[in-house]
Amino acid sequence: MTRVLLVDDQELVRTGLRIILQSEPGLEVVGEASTGAAAVELARQLQPDVICMDVQMPDMDGIEATRMLVADETVTAGILILTTFNRDDYLFDALQAGASGFLLKSASPEQLVEAVQVVARGDALLSPDVTRSVIQQFARPQATVTDPKPLPVALTDRELDVLRLISRGFSNAEIATQLFVGEATVKTHVSNLFAKLGVRDRVQAVVFAYENGFSVPGSPT
């Protein structure tokens, strides 16, 4: 059973999320919080598997709460940021804080359930409709394709290809199609890439690529 903590300052939003998630076999909403500070305390007490985190809240926003929870070794939950896109720049900050992904509040119930399941498995949610838009707007917005930094680690040509595609929000299956290789081969490249970069998931790999100017907003694949 996947245990979920809901964090949003609007009770109506929490109610809708709870109804959707509770109707799915294998998912259980174990608690709700209306502020970031309350979320931190409840996460420590309840030990959920996934935290659905709003961004703009009183007392402590979702980004600061995410930062605190990721740094807390007693909390192992993956954090899924839920947003209305009113402040896109918050989302890149959330990635840097250690969130496992983000989802629009306008997403369908099926997309919400899938997102929670993805994060519960320990994977990062990088849906193209959200990630590409946010990263392209807010990761190194002044960069050009002529000013990337040399990468601080040595990557093979294939690993470079994989990093480029990951940074554009491609799934393993999509990368396999682009590179004309099997998905198992892609998984091996991704695992090697993460080890070399010292990152734990696709989200951190995207942040690394853009912060180092390797992947540039709007650049070709």
N, C-alpha and C positions, 0 to 999 in steps of 0.2 A: 504494500500500500504506500503510495506517494503522499506525503504530508505537506500541505501547502499553507503558508501564512500570507494573508492578504493585507496590503498596506495602501490605504488611500484615505484622504481626508473627507471624501464624500461617501456618506453611508449608502446612498443609492447605487453608486458604482460598486461598492463592496458587495452589496446584496446581489447585483447582477452577476458579478464574477463568481460568487459563492454558488448561486443556482446552477450556473453552467458547469462548474467544476465538480460539484457534488453529484451531478447527474451522470458523470462519467465513471464507470467501474475502475477501481484502482486508484482513484484520487480522493483525498479527504482534506477538507479545509479544517485545520486545527486551531486557527486563531485569526483575529483581525486587529489591526491597529490603525489609528487615524493620524499619527505623527511618526516622524522618523525616530524620535527618541523612544517612543513606545514600541516601535518595531524592533529596535535593538534589544530592548529588555525581553520582549516576547520570544524573539529568536533564540536568545540564550536559555530561556526557560523551556520552550516547547521543542527545540531542536527539529525544525521542519526540514524537508528535503529541498523545497523550492520556496522562494519568497517573491511574490508578485509586488513590485515596488513602484508606487507613484513617484513623480519627481517633485512637483511643487506642493509642499505641505508646510503647515505652521510648526514652530518649535525647532524642527530639524528637517531639512529637505532630504529627498531620496538619495541624492548623490553623497552627501555627508554620511547618511546612514549606511549606504553601501560601502563606503570607504572604511567605516568602523567595523562593519560585519566581516568584510574580507580580511581585515587585519586581526580579527579575533580568532584564535586557534581553536576555541571551543565551539565555534559555529561552522558547520560544513555545508550549509545550504547554498545552492546556486541562486543567483539573483536575476530575475527577469524584470527589466524596467518596462513599465507601461506608460505611454505618453500620448498626448493629443497633438504633439508637434508644435505647440505654441512657442516653445523655446528649443529649437533644434540644437543649439550649441550645448545644452545640458547633456545631450546624449553622448557626445564624444567625451565629455567629462566623466560620464557614468562608465564608459568603457575603460577609461584610464583608472577609474576607481576600482575596477575589477568586476563589473557586472558581466553576466554570462550572455546577455543579449537584450534586445528590446523589441517591443511589439506596439503597434498602434492600438489605441482604445477602440478604434473603428473596425478592428479585425473581427472576423467571424468567430462564432463559438468554436468551430472546428479548428481554426487557427490558434485560438487561445489554448485549447486542450493540447494540440500538437506541440506548441511552444513550451508548455509546462513539462510535457513528457520528454522533450529534447533536453531541457535543462536538468531534469531529474536524472537523466542518463549520464550526466557529466559532460555533455557536449555544449558547444556554444551556438546560439541562434543568430545566424547572419542571413536574414531573409533579404533578397535583392531589393525589394521595394522600399525597405527601410534603411538598411545598411549603406547601400551605394549612395543614396541621396544624402544621408547625414555625413558620411565620411568625406564625400566629395566637396561638401560645403564648408566643413569645419576643420578638417585635418590639413594643416599647412596650406591655407587658402591662397597664399601669395606665391607658392612655389611654381616653378615652370619645369618642363621636361629637361631643361639644360642645366639644372643646378642640384641634382641629387647628390647626397653624401655617399662616400664609399661605405659599403656595409662593413660593420666591425667584425664580421665572421666570414669564413670562406664557404661559399655555397656552390654546388655544381650547377651547370646550366639548367638541368631539369628542375632542381630545387628552386632556382630563380623563377622559372616558368610557373611553378606551383605557387610560389609566394605572390607573384603578380595576380594570378587568378583568384587566390584566396582573398586578396585585398580588394577585389572587385565583387566579392560576395558569392563566388561560385561554390557549389557543393562539390563533394568528391566525385559524384556521378557526372556532373557538368565538366569538371576538370578532366576526367577520363575521356569524355567525348572530344573536348578541345585538343587534347594531346594525343589522341588515338592510342591510348593504352588502357589496360584493365583497371577497374576500380581498386582492386587489391594492391596494384602497383602504386596507385595514387596514395593509398593509405600509408604505404611504406615511406614514400617521399615526404608525406605530411609529418609522420612521426619523426623522421630524421631531421626535418626542418625545424620542428619545435625544439628538439634536443639541442640543435646548434644555436638557435636563437635564445634559448633559455626561457621560452614562454610555455604556458600551460595549455593554451587552447587557441582557436582560430581568432577569437576576439583580440587577444594579446598580439597575435601575429599581424593582424590588420593595423593595430595601433603602432607596432614596431615599424611596419613598412612605411606608413605615412609620416611618422615622426622623424624618420631618417631620410625622408625625401626620396625613398626608393620607388614608391608608388605615388603618383601625383594625380590630384583631382582632374578627371577628364582625360587622362592619358590613355592611349590605346593599349589593348591587352598585349 
